[in-house]
Every structure is written in C-alpha cells, then in structure tokens.
Amino acid sequence: MNKFDALKTYFGHDDFREGQGEIIDALMSGRDALGIMPTGSGKSMCYQVPALMMDGIALVISPLISLMKDQVMALKAAGVPAAYINSSLTPGQQQEAIRRAVNGAYRIIYVAPERLEVSQFLSFAQNAKLSLIAVDEAHCVSQWGHDFRPSYLKIADFICQLPNRPPLCAFTATATRQVREDILQMLSLQSPLVVSTGYNRPNLHFSSVKPTNKLNFLYDFLKGMGERCGIIYCSTRKNVEDICDRLRLLGFSTTRYHAGLTDIERQQNQDDFRMDRARIMVATNAFGMGIDKSDVRFVVHYNMPKDLESYYQEAGRAGRDGEAAECLLLYSGQDVITAKWMIERDHENPDLDPGEIASLRECELERLKQMTFYATCKSCLRHFILRYFGEFEADEHCGHCSVCDGDEFEVDSGVSRRAKGNRAAEELKLEKRIAREARKASYSGVETSFSAWEKALYQNLKDLRSLLAHRSRMPAYTIFSDVTLQDMVRKRPMDLDSFLDVSGVGAAKQRIYGEAFLAVIRDGAEPNDALLLMDAPNEP
C-alpha cells in the first residue's frame, strides 16, 4: 500500500494537500520533519498516513484531551485502530489501553505529555516498536510562545531514553521565527524537513469593529448568521456568564465554557456544542484548542486577546472544512487595560527564574502592542496578520476583510458615525450590507448553484447524518463533513462502487453507511426510513 492507497482507502481522498506528501515521504524515509501549517490544512494526515504504512505504533503527543477523543473517534470510524491515554481515563483504563497496545491492538496512540514521565508508560514505549513520534501543538515547547507548557520540555528527554529513536515530526499552526527556532532546538529535531505552507486562510473573512454597544452589535451579527454554529470568546469568566445568559434570554441556543465550571459541566457543555445540541459556545480561551468541529461558521472575539498568535489560532477554529466563515473582533480600549492587568499577574511559574519572568512579561507586552495595532489597523487586516508571521510577500489588499470592504471601524448602534445624516453614505452602507448578507449566505456550506431539489437532498443527507450521530453518540462531522455531503449531492452515486468516488468516503464508511445514504440519494427515502436499512437483517 502506497500513500495514495492509504489516503483513499481510509480517508476517501484522491490527493494530498500542500505539504502533506512531502512530510509523509520524509517520515517514510526515516527523516524528521517540522510542519508549520494553518488550522484546517490537514496536519494530522501527515502522521496518520505513514502510521498506516509503517510497522509498529505511532505515538502522537498532544496536550488536548478533547482533540484526542475526536481524533480517535474519527480514526475508528475510518477503520483505523487507535486509542488515547490521558487523565480522563481511570488508572485501570490506562493499564488496559497499554495492555492492548502491547498486544498490537492499535496503530496510533494519542498521549498527553505528562504521561511520558510515568514509569509504566516509559517501560511500554521502550519495549514497543514505535513507527514514529508526532508532537502536536509544538509551539507549546517555547517559553516565548503564546501557550508555553513546561511538560513539553520533557519530550526530548523521553525520546533520548528510547533504545531506538523513530522519526520525529512536529506540527504547529502559529510560530514566529523565534518559536520556530525553539521547536527545532528544544525537541532536538535532526536535520528535519521543514515545510511551511503559509498562514493564509482564504475562506476566512476578518473584521475588526469598535461599537459603542458591543452587545447590540453582537445581537445583530448573530441574527444575520441564522442557525449556523459558532464560538464567542470573552476575556473573563464574568463576561462569559453575562453574555451567555443575555443571549439565552434573546432566544439563542447557547452554552458556556470556562475554568470555573466543574469538570462534569465543562464536559457536558463541550459535548452539547460538538453534538449540535447548542449552536453557540461562549467561552474563555480555556475552550477550543483541539476542537475538531469542522462546521464552525463564525468566531467572535467579544474582547481583544493578548496577542495575535492566540487570536489567529482561536479565529482559525472557524471554517476548518474550507467553507466560508467569519472572524469578528469587537474592540474597545478597556480590552487593552484588561489584557495588561492579566499579563502583570500571570507569571507564577516555578520553572522560570525572576529574570526569565521579566523577559517573558516584556515579550508579552510587545505582543499585546502588536495585537492592538491589528485591532485598530486602517489597512488590510489579512496583510497585517501575514506580515506578523513573516510572510512579507503578502498582497497589501486581500479584498476579503472589513478594511478592504470599506466598512467603518467605529459604529454607533449599527450606524456608522461618518454615515449619519448623509443620504449617499447611508445608501452606500445599505449596499455594503446586500454584500454582507450575500457573503453570510455562503456560510451554510451550501453551494449557491444548488437547485431547490439539490438543497432538499442536501438537507435530507444532513438529517440522516444527525440521526446516525445521535444513535452512535458521536459528533456529526466525524461521520461525514458538510463538504462530503455536498459532494454526494453533486455526484449522486447510484451504487456502492460510485459511493466510494465521493470525496471523504473511505472503505470503512462505504461499508457502514453506504446503503443508508444511497437510499436517500438514489431512492428518495426519508432519513428515518434510510436509518432502518442499517438495522434490517441481510437477506439470505
């Protein structure tokens, strides 16, 4: 089986995205690799595909419990034996997972970095045949990054204790030049292939607005988004509670997430969002890292984050499926004051000496300054982001942000100050609003070229997917993405062989879901009736 066979058989795709093939080839040849690739670009495919072609177990180190669960669930749905080992499992469950791994039950194991220091796990790793080691969210190894985690400093020591060093690959979506150098050094990557596919996400529309009333502006924005799902980030727990309660009173399907909730409530609220029982998640930055929900159509920052790395990573959780999505920042001067206050009080790290803490604080204040420059920028927002991350050849006008659109930065109750009392300006503003609505109409993921019949078929396929997700207790997007359902509508497969031609349909999903989806596409069956086909006994 070559890499293209593995990609098609397990994941249902015919070709690789930019950078994926090169990294896979490097790992297959025994070479280390570093991938700097934006959210939604398919970083996980870079290590999942070689893991399926190489002998042994691929070890994926990630700090994200939620991502581990989603990735393992998606891999199992694709027919790949996988598991995770982290603090969400009981000691007995962890021992059982290791026992199964020893017996060759898994091809891929996700593990939290803290687990690497546990003697039982180290003993397992030293005696297992590891095909490769992948480090996700690799920027966490850098003290100068926006999400430094001391546990990542132990990864290199762990690898040094292995009798046979497998190929090592590291991935991140956001890395300045300093962070990139730290990743190479702190993880001891050996002559790695370095692939950077760029930071641009063309499907994301960026906006920065300074409204006199944030809540009113947010309400109007959410009304325009219809039933699409999204995330609203707030800087404090108090803001999360307040915004969540207010939106619920206004009739929005909303839940919340912050560190002050119990573990049980956080997990329940996260599951409600993942499973589409709640349309909007209001959260602090404690939420979202590693959430693999592909159909998030908007991310709103109710408060300005402390740095562009955090902002771009959080905003990048919109539109992971490649479809159009909106990234909105609601700015106020108070956000800067709050961020400075948090930076001054956020350095109680026993792993750093006073000098390092002072340097880190100075670095964070500089990043805050750059974040403020972005929020108040009068030139192309996308150009600002790309230059910040080192892409100096970026176009100066993207044509797909609020500045390039000519939108007003300061708005008063939805009416620009400059446009007040000026009929021509009011008419221009209205025109820009037909334009905004047209853009938002694409956020549903439905091609505007779909006929009424095709839109009805697409909705039936989504309903069938929801029924399957509810029955199997898994997020709908792990069954099939919106993009895959749209391809079904376009190709209209008539049998199991042609069903396999749909992008995103692999052999396992063809076998499990094929007949049910074909019943809707080919026979016009209602979703409930199609679901029954999966339960009907096979004819002798």
C-alpha positions as MATLAB code, in Angstrom:
seq = 'MNKFDALKTYFGHDDFREGQGEIIDALMSGRDALGIMPTGSGKSMCYQVPALMMDGIALVISPLISLMKDQVMALKAAGVPAAYINSSLTPGQQQEAIRRAVNGAYRIIYVAPERLEVSQFLSFAQNAKLSLIAVDEAHCVSQWGHDFRPSYLKIADFICQLPNRPPLCAFTATATRQVREDILQMLSLQSPLVVSTGYNRPNLHFSSVKPTNKLNFLYDFLKGMGERCGIIYCSTRKNVEDICDRLRLLGFSTTRYHAGLTDIERQQNQDDFRMDRARIMVATNAFGMGIDKSDVRFVVHYNMPKDLESYYQEAGRAGRDGEAAECLLLYSGQDVITAKWMIERDHENPDLDPGEIASLRECELERLKQMTFYATCKSCLRHFILRYFGEFEADEHCGHCSVCDGDEFEVDSGVSRRAKGNRAAEELKLEKRIAREARKASYSGVETSFSAWEKALYQNLKDLRSLLAHRSRMPAYTIFSDVTLQDMVRKRPMDLDSFLDVSGVGAAKQRIYGEAFLAVIRDGAEPNDALLLMDAPNEP';
ca = [
       0.000    0.000    0.000;
       1.430    3.368   -1.010;
       0.489    6.751    0.444;
      -2.219    7.376   -2.150;
      -3.786    3.969   -1.488;
      -3.807    4.653    2.252;
      -5.307    8.112    1.741;
      -8.116    6.778   -0.439;
      -8.818    3.548    1.444;
      -9.040    5.053    4.922;
      -9.901    8.709    4.388;
     -11.612    8.761    0.995;
      -9.420   11.433   -0.655;
      -7.707   11.198   -4.023;
      -4.854   13.626   -3.487;
      -2.881   15.349   -0.774;
      -2.984   18.990    0.217;
       0.037   21.240    0.032;
       2.916   19.991    2.167;
       1.329   16.694    3.225;
       3.002   14.480    0.628;
       6.472   15.873    1.280;
       6.231   15.347    5.038;
       4.889   11.818    4.592;
       7.768   10.940    2.252;
      10.287   12.326    4.748;
       8.901   10.268    7.620;
       8.713    7.137    5.472;
      12.420    7.560    4.690;
      13.267    7.899    8.396;
      13.766   11.680    8.378;
      12.472   14.141   10.987;
      10.056   16.858    9.912;
       8.567   20.149   11.083;
       5.240   21.252    9.624;
       4.044   24.844   10.067;
       0.570   24.647    8.606;
      -2.591   26.672    9.299;
      -5.579   25.245   11.132;
      -7.683   23.119    8.816;
      -4.804   22.287    6.476;
      -4.704   18.607    7.447;
      -1.690   18.367    9.758;
      -2.955   15.110   11.276;
      -2.908   13.405    7.869;
       0.855   13.962    7.766;
       1.413   11.410   10.530;
      -1.729    9.280   10.248;
      -0.992    8.132    6.690;
       2.618    6.996    7.342;
       1.442    5.352   10.567;
      -0.786    3.111    8.441;
       2.067    2.160    6.106;
       4.844    1.597    8.672;
       5.269   -1.311   11.079;
       4.649   -0.600   14.742;
       2.770    2.036   16.708;
       2.716    5.757   16.005;
       2.828    7.839   19.185;
       1.100   11.234   18.988;
       1.903   13.654   21.832;
      -0.809   16.254   22.365;
      -1.914   18.438   25.300;
      -5.511   18.396   24.087;
      -7.774   15.822   25.670;
     -10.750   16.908   23.575;
      -8.746   16.587   20.357;
      -7.530   13.121   21.329;
     -11.097   11.926   21.764;
     -12.251   13.449   18.483;
      -9.271   12.152   16.526;
      -9.538    8.629   17.913;
     -13.284    8.598   17.263;
     -12.728    9.748   13.679;
      -9.940    7.205   13.133;
     -12.092    4.345   14.401;
     -14.912    5.471   12.100;
     -12.406    5.287    9.218;
     -11.394    1.751   10.196;
      -8.113    2.651   11.913;
      -7.427    1.002   15.316;
      -6.472    3.844   17.650;
      -6.568    4.806   21.332;
      -5.687    7.626   23.707;
      -4.089    7.641   27.151;
      -4.638   10.701   29.343;
      -6.057   11.859   32.661;
      -9.651   11.368   31.506;
      -9.112    7.608   31.875;
      -9.030    5.807   35.202;
      -5.766    4.076   36.170;
      -7.392    0.771   35.306;
      -8.436    2.029   31.870;
      -4.936    3.328   31.231;
      -3.420   -0.033   32.139;
      -5.891   -1.800   29.878;
      -5.049    0.513   26.978;
      -1.334   -0.210   27.434;
      -2.032   -3.957   27.672;
      -3.895   -3.858   24.371;
      -1.154   -1.779   22.810;
       1.460   -4.347   23.844;
      -0.648   -6.990   22.090;
      -0.683   -4.969   18.870;
      -4.276   -3.731   19.034;
      -3.507   -0.162   17.872;
      -1.700    1.572   15.037;
      -1.915    5.053   16.576;
      -1.893    6.084   20.238;
      -2.504    9.658   21.451;
      -0.863   10.531   24.738;
      -0.650   13.626   26.941;
       2.928   14.921   27.520;
       2.591   14.411   31.286;
       2.185   10.680   30.634;
       5.733   10.442   29.262;
       7.156   10.733   32.799;
       5.125    7.793   34.147;
       7.414    4.788   34.570;
       4.815    2.294   33.332;
       4.331    4.199   30.087;
       8.065    4.719   29.597;
       8.609    0.990   30.035;
       5.932    0.295   27.426;
       7.496    2.740   24.954;
      10.996    1.323   25.475;
       9.786   -2.168   24.627;
       7.343   -1.295   21.862;
       8.150   -0.904   18.181;
       7.407    2.755   17.538;
       6.943    3.669   13.890;
       7.114    7.415   14.514;
       6.533   10.084   17.152;
       4.416   13.139   16.318;
       4.318   16.251   18.502;
       1.145   18.271   18.002;
       0.844   21.931   19.082;
       4.644   22.043   19.050;
       4.741   25.783   19.864;
       3.944   24.770   23.463;
       7.642   23.905   23.876;
       8.699   27.549   23.566;
       8.771   29.880   26.568;
       8.345   32.741   24.102;
       5.255   31.256   22.522;
       1.704   32.159   23.490;
       0.929   28.788   25.089;
       4.097   27.563   26.802;
       3.678   24.270   28.672;
       6.577   23.048   30.858;
       5.565   19.418   30.275;
       6.686   19.814   26.650;
      10.275   20.313   27.840;
      10.288   16.637   28.895;
       9.640   15.310   25.379;
      13.287   15.373   24.279;
      14.357   13.529   27.480;
      11.683   10.885   26.849;
      12.914   10.285   23.292;
      16.520   10.027   24.484;
      15.528    7.122   26.759;
      14.193    5.045   23.861;
      16.518    2.252   22.671;
      15.678    3.016   19.036;
      14.802    6.560   18.031;
      11.957    6.623   15.479;
      11.388    9.520   13.050;
      10.131   12.593   14.920;
       7.714   15.124   13.452;
       6.345   18.305   14.988;
       3.396   20.470   13.924;
       2.041   23.895   14.744;
      -0.342   26.375   13.174;
       1.276   29.505   14.592;
       5.001   30.075   15.050;
       7.058   33.247   14.849;
      10.698   32.870   13.839;
      11.805   32.670   17.499;
       9.233   29.978   18.317;
      10.209   28.010   15.222;
      13.852   28.001   16.305;
      12.827   26.900   19.803;
      10.847   23.969   18.382;
      13.835   22.772   16.370;
      16.194   23.093   19.337;
      14.026   22.008   22.285;
      12.704   18.898   20.526;
      16.183   18.061   19.156;
      14.911   17.545   15.609;
      17.693   16.026   13.499;
      18.221   17.546   10.024;
      14.457   17.875    9.629;
      12.484   18.653    6.526;
      10.829   21.993    7.320;
       7.567   22.679    5.495;
       5.684   25.943    5.902;
       2.562   26.149    3.758;
       1.784   29.715    4.779;
      -0.688   31.242    7.187;
      -3.299   32.479    4.759;
      -6.837   31.113    5.153;
      -8.661   32.488    2.086;
     -12.047   31.208    3.268;
     -11.954   33.367    6.422;
     -13.314   36.920    6.351;
     -11.703   39.149    9.003;
     -13.427   42.121   10.631;
     -12.450   44.493   13.433;
     -15.103   46.852   14.784;
     -15.291   49.318   17.672;
     -19.008   49.503   18.534;
     -20.443   51.849   21.145;
     -22.587   48.936   22.326;
     -20.939   45.552   21.882;
     -23.977   43.529   22.899;
     -26.278   45.256   20.404;
     -23.724   44.800   17.636;
     -23.274   41.132   18.580;
     -27.042   40.590   18.577;
     -27.365   41.999   15.046;
     -24.428   39.913   13.871;
     -25.842   36.683   15.312;
     -29.250   37.336   13.776;
     -27.533   37.561   10.402;
     -25.816   34.200   10.941;
     -29.141   32.361   11.202;
     -28.854   28.800   12.506;
     -25.141   28.465   11.861;
     -22.870   27.479   14.734;
     -20.016   29.493   16.175;
     -17.830   30.455   19.126;
     -17.788   33.705   21.124;
     -14.588   34.311   23.092;
     -14.541   36.544   26.187;
     -11.538   37.542   28.290;
     -13.080   36.809   31.711;
     -15.376   34.255   33.291;
     -17.744   37.036   34.327;
     -18.135   38.129   30.714;
     -18.775   34.541   29.653;
     -21.572   34.144   32.200;
     -23.089   37.526   31.366;
     -23.027   37.120   27.565;
     -24.275   33.533   27.709;
     -27.233   34.480   29.937;
     -28.138   37.518   27.832;
     -28.059   35.550   24.583;
     -30.225   32.826   26.072;
     -32.806   35.454   27.072;
     -32.722   36.690   23.475;
     -33.559   33.209   22.232;
     -30.170   31.928   21.069;
     -29.117   28.301   21.595;
     -26.105   28.955   23.800;
     -23.810   27.180   26.249;
     -20.645   28.226   28.135;
     -17.147   27.068   28.995;
     -14.541   28.383   31.440;
     -12.187   27.084   34.109;
     -14.572   27.993   36.938;
     -17.091   25.304   35.986;
     -16.941   21.773   37.322;
     -15.267   19.146   35.155;
     -18.634   17.490   34.599;
     -20.333   20.699   33.426;
     -17.441   21.667   31.172;
     -17.527   18.252   29.524;
     -21.317   18.341   29.153;
     -21.294   21.828   27.628;
     -18.464   20.923   25.280;
     -20.332   17.809   24.164;
     -23.514   19.844   23.630;
     -21.620   22.083   21.231;
     -19.819   19.240   19.455;
     -23.054   17.282   19.067;
     -25.004   20.344   17.811;
     -27.321   20.444   20.824;
     -26.101   24.019   21.423;
     -25.435   26.300   18.460;
     -23.197   28.899   20.143;
     -20.359   28.367   22.609;
     -19.467   31.361   24.809;
     -16.076   30.736   26.380;
     -12.751   31.947   27.667;
      -9.602   30.821   25.870;
      -9.759   27.660   28.009;
     -12.067   26.311   25.305;
     -11.371   25.271   21.777;
      -7.756   24.211   21.494;
      -8.018   20.934   19.668;
     -11.748   21.093   18.983;
     -12.035   19.384   15.618;
     -15.552   20.623   14.772;
     -15.325   21.379   11.078;
     -18.562   23.329   10.532;
     -17.943   26.361   12.786;
     -19.140   29.251   10.619;
     -18.065   32.161   12.842;
     -15.722   33.066   15.680;
     -16.378   36.313   17.551;
     -13.897   37.832   19.982;
     -16.057   39.870   22.343;
     -12.821   41.048   23.959;
      -9.442   41.508   22.310;
      -6.936   38.701   23.098;
      -3.454   39.398   24.439;
      -1.589   38.524   21.248;
      -2.025   37.773   17.563;
      -0.892   34.165   17.977;
      -3.830   33.464   20.290;
      -6.216   35.464   18.139;
      -5.294   33.714   14.900;
      -5.384   30.275   16.482;
      -8.795   30.917   18.043;
     -10.216   32.643   14.956;
      -8.876   29.755   12.890;
     -11.343   27.387   14.528;
     -13.861   28.763   12.055;
     -14.133   27.194    8.625;
     -11.938   24.142    9.191;
     -13.843   22.446    6.355;
     -12.619   25.070    3.898;
     -16.028   26.707    3.556;
     -16.611   30.441    4.083;
     -16.561   31.667    7.691;
     -16.496   34.954    9.603;
     -13.894   36.107   12.152;
     -15.112   39.194   14.048;
     -13.196   41.185   16.663;
     -15.142   43.651   18.840;
     -12.582   46.137   20.109;
     -12.628   48.596   22.988;
      -9.902   50.486   24.861;
     -10.868   48.653   28.042;
      -9.710   45.401   26.418;
      -6.132   46.718   26.371;
      -6.302   47.669   30.061;
      -7.687   44.241   30.978;
      -5.032   42.441   28.936;
      -2.216   44.435   30.590;
      -3.630   43.630   34.014;
      -3.690   39.920   33.172;
      -0.117   39.963   31.844;
       1.184   41.640   35.018;
      -0.425   38.961   37.218;
       0.059   35.871   35.074;
       3.622   34.784   35.827;
       3.672   32.458   38.792;
       5.769   29.785   37.085;
       8.185   27.882   39.353;
      10.127   26.695   36.287;
      11.265   30.265   35.474;
      13.670   32.496   37.401;
      12.875   36.221   38.033;
      14.947   37.340   35.044;
      13.148   34.958   32.706;
       9.795   36.071   34.083;
      10.681   39.733   33.460;
      11.777   38.952   29.890;
       8.649   36.939   29.272;
       6.453   39.768   30.573;
       8.233   42.262   28.327;
       7.719   39.950   25.352;
       4.016   39.594   26.137;
       3.560   43.355   26.423;
       5.153   43.752   22.982;
       2.786   41.117   21.576;
      -0.136   42.973   23.151;
       1.021   46.138   21.387;
       1.006   44.302   18.043;
      -2.444   42.892   18.796;
      -3.714   46.425   19.458;
      -2.163   47.644   16.201;
      -4.066   44.899   14.372;
      -7.379   45.671   16.069;
      -7.173   49.347   15.117;
      -5.467   48.841   11.752;
      -6.584   51.084    8.872;
      -5.017   48.887    6.187;
      -5.727   45.279    5.133;
      -6.186   43.059    8.193;
      -5.083   39.879    6.437;
      -1.916   41.618    5.223;
      -1.147   42.655    8.823;
      -1.539   39.064   10.088;
       0.568   37.513    7.352;
       3.389   40.042    7.764;
       3.361   39.444   11.519;
       4.032   35.762   10.901;
       6.805   36.505    8.423;
       5.032   36.370    5.051;
       6.349   39.658    3.729;
       5.252   38.983    0.157;
       1.567   39.017    1.085;
      -0.774   41.156   -1.017;
      -1.433   44.553    0.503;
      -5.161   44.301   -0.259;
      -6.922   40.972    0.213;
     -10.400   42.184   -0.772;
     -11.838   39.970    1.970;
     -11.652   41.888    5.261;
     -13.563   44.774    6.823;
     -10.904   47.321    5.849;
     -10.748   46.199    2.218;
     -14.569   46.138    2.193;
     -14.581   49.778    3.277;
     -16.547   49.070    6.465;
     -16.488   51.648    9.255;
     -14.364   50.849   12.288;
     -16.346   52.906   14.828;
     -20.068   52.203   14.769;
     -22.891   53.557   16.891;
     -25.822   51.147   17.379;
     -25.212   49.669   13.960;
     -24.968   53.064   12.182;
     -21.564   54.472   11.282;
     -20.754   57.900   12.685;
     -19.438   59.028    9.337;
     -22.636   57.962    7.576;
     -25.087   59.672    9.966;
     -27.252   62.271    8.219;
     -25.673   61.639    4.847;
     -28.138   60.039    2.435;
     -25.467   58.975   -0.078;
     -23.391   57.415    2.676;
     -26.490   55.673    4.059;
     -27.228   54.212    0.627;
     -23.629   53.043    0.308;
     -23.855   51.423    3.729;
     -27.010   49.595    2.658;
     -25.231   48.307   -0.418;
     -22.383   47.001    1.708;
     -24.977   45.313    3.963;
     -26.624   43.188    0.432;
     -22.919   42.342    0.017;
     -22.510   41.166    3.704;
     -25.715   39.128    3.574;
     -24.612   37.537    0.321;
     -21.335   36.568    1.959;
     -23.101   35.203    5.024;
     -25.424   33.180    2.794;
     -22.389   31.128    1.783;
     -21.530   30.274    5.395;
     -24.106   27.483    5.462;
     -21.786   25.436    3.277;
     -24.432   25.021    0.552;
     -23.316   25.917   -2.940;
     -25.336   28.849   -4.261;
     -25.555   26.917   -7.516;
     -27.645   24.179   -5.875;
     -31.161   23.921   -7.219;
     -34.145   23.718   -4.871;
     -34.198   19.937   -5.332;
     -30.482   19.663   -4.552;
     -30.862   21.781   -1.421;
     -33.687   19.494   -0.274;
     -31.493   16.428   -0.884;
     -28.625   18.062    0.988;
     -30.886   18.723    3.971;
     -32.087   15.112    3.964;
     -28.490   13.902    3.974;
     -27.732   16.200    6.919;
     -30.797   14.872    8.748;
     -29.660   11.273    8.177;
     -26.206   12.172    9.435;
     -27.735   13.730   12.575;
     -29.774   10.605   13.257;
     -26.669    8.433   12.901;
     -24.648   10.753   15.126;
     -27.313   10.729   17.827;
     -27.587    6.965   17.753;
     -23.832    6.375   17.852;
     -23.165    9.241   20.308;
     -20.533   10.818   18.127;
     -20.287   14.292   16.529;
     -21.948   14.506   13.131;
     -18.794   15.791   11.442;
     -16.891   12.597   12.330;
     -19.354   10.631   10.202;
     -19.204   12.883    7.120;
     -18.270   16.545    6.780;
     -20.561   19.084    5.123;
     -18.146   19.119    2.182;
     -18.562   15.355    1.728;
     -22.362   15.644    1.840;
     -22.209   18.391   -0.787;
     -20.100   16.133   -2.994;
     -22.737   13.426   -2.631;
     -25.326   15.873   -3.926;
     -23.165   16.803   -6.898;
     -22.132   13.250   -7.855;
     -25.362   11.439   -6.874;
     -23.833    7.948   -6.595;
     -26.155    5.113   -7.569;
     -24.297    2.128   -6.081;
     -21.636    1.287   -3.519;
     -18.824    1.474   -6.060;
     -19.711    5.015   -7.129;
     -20.364    5.971   -3.483;
     -16.653    5.355   -2.930;
     -15.913    8.072   -5.509;
     -17.314   10.734   -3.157;
     -14.564   12.812   -1.540;
     -14.243   11.813    2.112;
     -15.722    8.307    1.746;
     -13.255    5.551    2.569;
     -13.733    1.795    2.570;
     -14.939    1.562    6.186;
     -17.511    4.335    5.806;
     -18.658    2.886    2.497;
     -19.310   -0.421    4.234;
     -21.005    1.047    7.311;
     -23.028    3.939    5.877;
     -23.222    3.331    2.146;
     -26.629    1.676    1.800;
     -28.360    4.187    4.097;
     -27.072    7.241    2.220;
     -27.707    5.615   -1.151;
     -31.301    5.031   -0.120;
     -31.734    8.791    0.323;
     -29.775    9.767   -2.815;
     -30.901    7.049   -5.219;
     -34.322    6.022   -3.923;
     -35.557    9.239   -2.342;
     -36.051    7.566    1.033;
     -36.770    9.673    4.100;
     -33.864    9.812    6.589;
     -35.714    7.777    9.237;
     -36.533    5.048    6.731;
     -32.944    5.003    5.459;
     -31.704    4.560    9.023;
     -33.810    1.421    9.368;
     -31.898   -0.164    6.470;
     -28.809   -0.316    8.663;
     -30.734   -2.367   11.231;
     -32.503   -4.683    8.773;
     -31.078   -8.238    8.598;
     -29.355   -9.167    5.355;
     -31.399  -11.342    3.008;
     -30.154  -14.966    2.737;
];
